[in-house]
Amino acid sequence: MTFVEPFPDELLSSWLTRMQPNRNTMNEPLLRAYRNSAGHWRHPDVHPTRSMIAELATNTGIAPNQIAKLSLRYRYPRINPDFVA
């Protein structure tokens, strides 16, 4: 299976949506916003979890650090994730 490389300025959800025709091993819940145990909102575009990055890296062959760079948290490390979400 071939996966497309993410664009440098692309957000994680955009990349995953672009790969949709190839996405038979990935789960839709990855793209949903959720509240963590502290009650803070999280979304993959804002701050993806390490487990999500690891799963995507395993399924796509894209380096984990390249996937992490698709998040707003990487681009704007001082931004409050609750504000963005």
N, C-alpha and C positions, 0 to 999 in steps of 0.2 A: 504494500500500500504506500502511496506517495502522499506526503504532506507538504503543504506550501510553507515557505519561509515567511515569518512575520515581517512586515515593514518596520523600519526603525521608529516611526512615529505612531504606530498603530497601538490601540488599546487591546488588552487581552480578549475582551468579548468580541471585538471586531474581527480579530484573527480567527477565533473559534467559529464565528458565524461564516467567515469566508471559507473555512474548511468543511463546512457542514456536509457537502456531498461525500466527503471522505470519512466522516465521523461515525463509524459504526462501532468503535470501541470506547467512545467517550460518553459520559453521562450528562444529560441536560441539567441536573441540579447544580452542576458546577457553576453555572452562570447566575444563579439566584442570589439575591441579597439575603442576609440572615443576621441575627443578633447573637453575639458570643455570650459566654457565661457571665460577663460583666454587664451585659445589656447594651453593648456598643454595636452599631450597625457595621457590617462588613460586606464588601462586594468584591469580586475578583478584579475589577478594574481599579479598585482603590488599594487593596492590600490582600493579594492572594495568599492562601495558606501554603506552608512548605509542602504539605502532603499533596495539595493540588498541583503545585509546580512539579513535584517529583512524578506524579502520575502522568502529567502532560509530557514531561521529558521522556519518560519510559515509552509512552504510546506513540510519540511523534519522532523521536530521535533528535529533537531540538535541545540544545544545551539548557540546563536549568537557569543559568544566569541570563541567558537571552530571553527566556520566558519571563523571568522576574522583572526585566527591564520594560515590559509591556504594561506595568502597573503605574498608577499615579503616585503611589507611595515612593517608588524608586525615583521618579522624575522630580517630585516635590517632597523631599523627606520631612519638611517641617509642617506640612499640611495636616490638619486634624481630620482623620478618617470619618468621624461622625459628621463633620461639616460637609464633606464631599458626598457622603451617602445621603 
